[in-house]
Each structure stands twice: as C-alpha cells, then as structure tokens.
Amino acid sequence: MNTTTASAQLYRMSMPDHECPWGLKAVALLNEKGIAFEDIKLTSREAVDAFKAQYNVPTTPQIFFGDERIGGYSDLAERLNVTAEKAEYSYTPVIAVFGVAALISVALSLDWMAFMGMALSILALLKLMDLASFVKGFEKYDLLTQVFKPYAWAYPFIELLLGLSFLSHIALSASGIVSLLIGLIGAISVFKAIYIDKLELNCACIGGNSKAPLGIISLSEYGMMILMGAMLIA
C-alpha cells in the first residue's frame, strides 16, 4: 500500500489524566508525512480496555491503513522509513537519592533503618518540591489514588513521617504497619500498570517531572517498604 496517499485511522488514549505521549508522536509523524488520518481518541479506561480486547493488542496507540493494522508508533515509523524517537529515561536521580543516603549512613555509622529513613525523607522532599506535578503523575497508576484522590496529596507527608520515624525510632510499630500497607498497595499498582495494562509511564517516586521509568525502581522501593514493615511488626 502507498502510505503517502492512504488514509489512516489512529486509535490513541486521550483521557484528562493521561495523554498518551506515543499517540502524540504518531499524530506528529502522520502530519509530517502529509498522511490524512482519522484521530480516534479513547477517552476512558473502559474504552481502552475494550479496544485492546477487540484487536488483541497490548498497548495504544494503534494505527490502521484501511483493514491493515500497522501497529504502534515505532511500527509506523518503520513503515515510513523514519527513525523512531526513543523514550528519554534517566536513573540518575534515583541513584543520587539512595547513593547519598547510603554514604551518609556509612559516614555516621548508622544502620539499615537509618538508611531507609533518610532515603524516604529525601524522596518525600523531592515530591513536596512540586506536589501538584507529583499528584498528576502518581494518579496515573496508583490504584488507591484512583479511588480516593486525596491519598496522592497525603502520600509525600506520610512518606516523610515514615522516614522520620525510622530515623528517630519513634512509633516504629505503627510505622511498620503503615509501611507494609503502603508498600503492598504501591507494588500491586505498579505491577498492574506495567504488566497488565502495559502502560509506559514515568515513575513519580522522585517527583512528578522525573524521567525514571515506572518499573524495577518503583517495585524495589515498595519491596523495601514491605520488608521493613514486615520486620518491624514481626
């Protein structure tokens, strides 16, 4: 098929809380190549899930030329002989947070609980520097926030209190319970977003404007919270 004269259909996620970046890139590429297309926006989670089930695809966007499914943005770029843009990710902020916390712990001859206390306190600080951006990123994948939005606004403060509790050894039993619950909710949320919903999101764990991908870093953070919580209440 001659894609320069074909009319395409572009199905992409476009919801108030999440505008698919790869869908926007597909729009830009189609416009750049002068290809006429119908922009079909999936404006609810139910619509996205129904579309994926209908066409047996794991992600959006999806581009069709007539009855032929081309695939996502990268597939479209390959079809048009264009080098696809890559996601811009950076683990530097995460390494910096845990690296500094570890070095301070070593310098002060502190234990693992102090290390976690400092790490959580620093992570909370990064979130609180731009709380609105954190909430916007966090609500895209956190299951509790999607049901009870105020939780996203409260989360950095809860995380800070946990960090201070671990540093001061005050109210450790209560902190252990909260840490365990938050860790479990967070781990389930991240697992669902990545492996079930197949979302490509940035992690809000180091602030709303981070470029760290949602994945192993987030699961590791929540895993440590689960482990710490379990040890404190055991």
N, C-alpha and C positions, 0 to 999 in steps of 0.2 A: 504493500500500500504506500502511495506517495503521501508522506506525512505533511508535506508543505501545503497540500491542498485539502487534506482531510479535515473533517470536523470531529472534535473530540468531546468526550464527556469526562469531567473531572469531579470525582467524589472526594470531599475532604471534610474533616472535623472542623466545625466553627461554632464553638459554644462561648458564652460570656466569660467563663473561667479558663478557657483554653482554646487558643487559636493555633492550629497545627502549623509549626514552622515549615515542615516539609511540604505541606499543602500550599503555603505561600510561595515557596521556591518553585513548585510546579507551575503555579499561576504565572510567575515571572518568566519562566522558561518558555511557556507556551506563547505568552505575549511577545517575548523577544524574537521567537521564530515566526511570528505572524500566523499562528495556527488558530483558527476560530474554534472556540470551545464553549460548552455549557458548564457553568460553575455550579455544581450541585452541592450545597452545604448541608452537612449532617449536624443538626443543631441540638441534639440531645443524646445522652448516653444510650438510650433505648434505640435511637435511630442508628447510631454507630454499631451497636451490637447486632442489630437486625441485618445491617448491610454486610458485616463480616460473615455472619452465618449464611446469608444468601449466596455469596460468592466464594465462600470458604477461603477467606484471606485473613491474615493475622493483623494487618495494620492498614491504616489510611495515611495518605491519600491513595486512591487507585484511579488510573487513567485508562479510558477505553477509546479506541478508534473504531466506531461502529460496533460490531459484535466482538471485536478482538480486544481482549484485556491486555494492556501493555504492562501494567504493574504500577509500582510507586514512582517517586521522584527519580531515584537512581536508575530505574529501568527506562524511564522516559529519556533521561539524559543520554543513556547508552544508545537508545533507539535513534536519537537525533545526532549521534556522534559528537556529544558535548561532554567535557569532563565535569562530573557531578561535584557539587560542593560537599565538603566533609563537615561533620559536626565539630564545633570548636569546644573541646573539653580541656579542663585543667585540674590536676590533682594537687597543685602547688599549695592552695590554701589549707587543704586537709592535712597535708604533710607538715605544713608550718604549725598548725594548731597542736597536733599530737607530738610533733618534734620538740616544740618549745616546752610543752607540759612535761615531757619526759626529761628534758635537760634540767628544768627547774627542780623536778623531783630528785634527780641524781645529785644536783648541787646541794640541795638541802637535806639529803639523806632521808627522803620521805618514802612512804610505802606505796603500794599499788592503789590504795584507796585515795591517797592524796593526789596521785597522778590522775585518776578518774575525776576527782573533784575539780582539779584545775582545768582539765580538758572540757568538762561540761560547762564550767563557768565561762571559759573563753568562747565556746560555741554559743552559749546564751548571749554573750556580749555581741558577737557578730550578728545574731538575729535581731537584737534590740537596736542596733545602729540604723536599721531601716525596717521597722516592724511591719509596715504595710506591704513591702515587697516580699518579705518572708511569708506572710499570710497568703498572698497571691500564689506563691509557688507551692506552699505546703498543702493548700486545699485541693490542688490538682490530683494528689494521690493519697492523702491521709484519710482513712475511712471514717474515723471518729469526727473529724472536721467536716466531712461531707454531710454528716447527720446533725452535728452541733457546732456551728461555725465559731462561736466564742472560744472553743478549745484552742484554735490556732493562735488567737491573740494571747491566750494564757500560757501556751506551751513554753515560750522562752523564759518566762518568770518561774515556772515550775522547774525547768531545767536548771536555772540559776540557783534556786533553793536547794535542789538536789546536790549540786556541786558544792555549795557552802556547807551543807550537812556532812558530806563526805570529808571535807577539809577540817571541819571543827569537831567531828564525831558527835554531833548533837542530833537527837531524834533519829538514830540510824535504823531502828526497826520500822518506823513509819516511812522513812526514805526508801528502805529496801522494798516495801510493798509497792510504793508508787513507781519506783524504778522498774520493777518487774512488770507491772501493768503497762506502763508506757512503752517499754521495750517490746512486749508482745504485740500491742496494737500497732506499733510502728513497723515491726518486722512483717506482720501479716499484710499491712498496707503496701509496703514496698514490694513484697513478693507478688501480690496480686497485680500491681501496676506494671511490673516488668514481665513476669512470666505468664500471666493470664490475659491481661488487657494489652500487652505488647506495646506499652507507651514508651516513647523516647523523651524523657524529661530530665531536667537538671535537678540535682539534689538541693533542697532548701536547708540542709543541715548546717551549712556555713553562710547562711544569709540568702535572701531572695534573689540576688543578682549573681549567684555563683555559676561557674561553668563546669562544676564537677558533675559527672553523670550520675543519675539515680541508679544505684546498683550495689556492688560489693561493699563500698564505703559505708553506705547507709545501713546495710544489713550487718556489717561489722560493729557499727556504733550501737545499734539496737541489741545486737548479740551480747555486747559487753554490759549493757544495762540489764539485760535479762540475767546474765551470770552474776553480776554484782547483787542484784535484788534477791536472787535465789540464795546466795551465800549469806546475806545479812539476815534473812528470815528463817534460815535453816535451823 
